[in-house]
Amino acid sequence: MNGPHEILQDSDVQALISYLEHESAPMIVMNTNYDILAANTAYQREFGVAGTPYVGRKCYAMSHHYDRPCDQAGEHCPMRNAFATHAPDRVLHIHHTPRGPEHVDVELRPIVDARHQIVGFVERLQTVRHASAQPSSKGLVGSSPAFNRSLGDLQRVAASDLPVLLLGESGTGKELFARAVHEGSGRSRGPFVVVDCSGLTETLFESELFGYERGAFTGASHRKPGLVETAKGGTLFLDEIGDVPLSMQVKLLRLIESGAYRRVGGVETLQADFRLVAATHKPLREMVANKVFRDDLYYRISAFPIRLPPLRERREDIPMLVESLLARSASASGKPMHASDAALAMLMSYDWPGNIRELRNVLDRARLFADDGELRPEYLNLDVSASHAPGTELRDDASFRDYVKRFKGSRKELASALGMSERSLYRRLKLVAAG
Ligand SMILES: Nc1ncnc2c1ncn2[C@@H]1O[C@H](COP(=O)(O)OP(=O)(O)OP(=O)(O)O)[C@@H](O)[C@H]1O
């Protein structure tokens, strides 16, 4: 890509890097040919490997171990975009780091000369702390494209004070995501308060949320602060917001719009101070059309919607999730556990209507049978055939290929784990190889 004018001089690189030394974030300077020219100390500390030089190496080789640019390896390349727009571009990638694969928020800023030619780039890399791209004993885990898309959205919005709406089936991790939004925000030192809106009657909803004064109703023997008050300086997570009764929606809207509210039975107007994260598994837009959810409230909360994928759309993450979830309960019982290949195959071909919560429950049950620490298919109690017609397992080719690569048993075992005949398996393998 280098033209005659598109060269960054050594002295420019030196000047730039001395400037970037004052940044706490890891930063590198690159030319237009993907070569790393320099890096600040923060980069060396976080991504450098002793004895391995990075100057002169390609960014895609360093971060991804690829032998060609990311966009030719099926990933988004921010350099392409920056060339097209002459503006910074930001993307969430999984990078190889000295600590293994990690989610990294990459921002690429072009350096433009007097002739409006891009002569190089400064790249800022920020490791995402609230999600893990390898098995982990806590927090969000995943590295599939579907999961990364949601995480990329989260990364963009977390630091702002904008309301976030999490949309996803039950058990997809809405609460964990909400917590991650909180932790990635400037309010992370403040409280994170969860309000489960389902099953709250109108009166309960109001007194829980706004609190009440002494004597407000029978049994109110003392003043009680509401959850809005508790969330002061932090994040208020309204789970299942689609379940809020119509009559309460207007009060919620007023609270969100003006921040003003009153305790039940009180006269004093209080001022709220929270960042709103709401979640639902219900089709809110449809509910607005059917007039069971207020449109003004919908527009207010849906400024930044994030869709959380169901587990069946991120099957590649199942092995990592299984290992993480097994380790999470292992710490309670003290016994290490692992799933056999055949068990893993079965877990990957199931449809998971209850998503990660269901996966966790299945594993918690199965572990009680695994006396020797190995989880086998017969302990899983899964009706794989009911959830999948034979031959349609792992519908998309990428997850099928990934799955076959991981499976360590024979072809016959693989076919039976997938619930298909060996012939169908061979046909599918051939199709995938051809595609
Ligand atoms: N990406 C993930 N990595 C690891 N664990 C996860 C992930 N997503 C969810 N979990 C786990 O799955 C379970 C369900 O998650 P969570 O309660 O956040 O789901 P939810 O969408 O809020 O469910 P509901 O809609 O039923 O309230 C929890 O035990 C959570 O820790």
The ligand as a MOL file (V3000), in Angstrom:
LIG
                    3D

  0  0  0     0  0            999 V3000
M  V30 BEGIN CTAB
M  V30 COUNTS 31 33 0 0 0
M  V30 BEGIN ATOM
M  V30 1 N -21.1260 -15.6140 28.8940 0
M  V30 2 C -21.2530 -16.2760 30.0540 0
M  V30 3 N -20.1930 -16.8670 30.5910 0
M  V30 4 C -20.3010 -17.5570 31.7310 0
M  V30 5 N -21.4290 -17.7310 32.4240 0
M  V30 6 C -22.5170 -17.1650 31.9480 0
M  V30 7 C -22.4950 -16.3870 30.7440 0
M  V30 8 N -23.7310 -15.9380 30.5120 0
M  V30 9 C -24.4960 -16.4100 31.5190 0
M  V30 10 N -23.7850 -17.1370 32.3900 0
M  V30 11 C -24.3160 -17.8310 33.5910 0
M  V30 12 O -25.5880 -18.3590 33.2160 0
M  V30 13 C -26.5410 -18.1750 34.2610 0
M  V30 14 C -27.6940 -17.3390 33.7520 0
M  V30 15 O -27.2470 -16.0280 33.5090 0
M  V30 16 P -28.1270 -14.7460 33.8830 0
M  V30 17 O -28.8260 -14.9370 35.1840 0
M  V30 18 O -27.2600 -13.5540 33.7260 0
M  V30 19 O -29.1890 -14.8380 32.6880 0
M  V30 20 P -30.4570 -13.9220 32.3920 0
M  V30 21 O -30.4710 -13.7290 30.9170 0
M  V30 22 O -30.3950 -12.7110 33.2520 0
M  V30 23 O -31.6220 -14.8610 32.7990 0
M  V30 24 P -33.1580 -14.4480 33.1060 0
M  V30 25 O -33.6750 -13.7630 31.8910 0
M  V30 26 O -33.7920 -15.7730 33.3410 0
M  V30 27 O -33.0930 -13.5780 34.3200 0
M  V30 28 C -25.7800 -17.5470 35.3990 0
M  V30 29 O -25.3370 -18.5840 36.2440 0
M  V30 30 C -24.6060 -16.8840 34.7360 0
M  V30 31 O -23.5170 -16.7930 35.6140 0
M  V30 END ATOM
M  V30 BEGIN BOND
M  V30 1 1 1 2
M  V30 2 1 2 3
M  V30 3 2 2 7
M  V30 4 2 3 4
M  V30 5 1 4 5
M  V30 6 2 5 6
M  V30 7 1 6 7
M  V30 8 1 6 10
M  V30 9 1 7 8
M  V30 10 2 8 9
M  V30 11 1 9 10
M  V30 12 1 10 11
M  V30 13 1 11 12
M  V30 14 1 11 30
M  V30 15 1 12 13
M  V30 16 1 13 14
M  V30 17 1 13 28
M  V30 18 1 14 15
M  V30 19 1 15 16
M  V30 20 2 16 17
M  V30 21 1 16 18
M  V30 22 1 16 19
M  V30 23 1 19 20
M  V30 24 2 20 21
M  V30 25 1 20 22
M  V30 26 1 20 23
M  V30 27 1 23 24
M  V30 28 2 24 25
M  V30 29 1 24 26
M  V30 30 1 24 27
M  V30 31 1 28 29
M  V30 32 1 28 30
M  V30 33 1 30 31
M  V30 END BOND
M  V30 END CTAB
M  END
